[in-house]
Amino acid sequence: MTERTTRSAVSFAHRFHLAGIEGSYPPGTYAIEVSEEPVAGMTFVGYRRTQTTIELPSNKAYVSRQVVEIEPADLEAALARDLEAGNGKS
């Protein structure tokens, strides 16, 4: 078996930031890509996450976008903050 990749999108209603990544980013929909590899030696098919990335606008004039590796927990925290901001708790 080989590595598999899952693509999805997340939407932010408010400006957001991610832990470990400099700057903040505007509201919008962002592409997420998760790479996983099969776990060997099991009696059933299982996968282990190897990488999660998000496509962000670049802060450099000569590059329009950047793909950055992130921790899934940091993405979940940013989405939770965005939801709280929409509920007036921020």
Secondary structure, DSSP 8 states (H G I E B T S, - for coil): ---EEEEEEEEESS-B--TTS-S-B-SEEEEEEEEEEE-TT-SS--EEEEEEEEEEE-SSTT-SEEEEE--HHHHHHHHHHHHHHHTT--
